[in-house]
Amino acid sequence: MPGDVSAAKKASLDQLGCGMFLLIAVVVTVLIAGRAGGFLVAQCEIAWAPCTANPP
């Protein structure tokens, strides 16, 4: 097959940009999920305290 194999193996700028965007999206998603999970745990602790008669 004719063509430049080494040029075909190199990542283009478009692929690198897409990879960076996906990396940033994953990081932001993890941060948002962690923050939401923290609030959920806090709400569960507040709701559980009266059940056990153990104020926070």
Secondary structure, DSSP 8 states (H G I E B T S, - for coil): --S-HHHHHS--HHHHHHHHHHHHHHHHHHHHHHHHHHHHHHHHHHHHHHHHT---
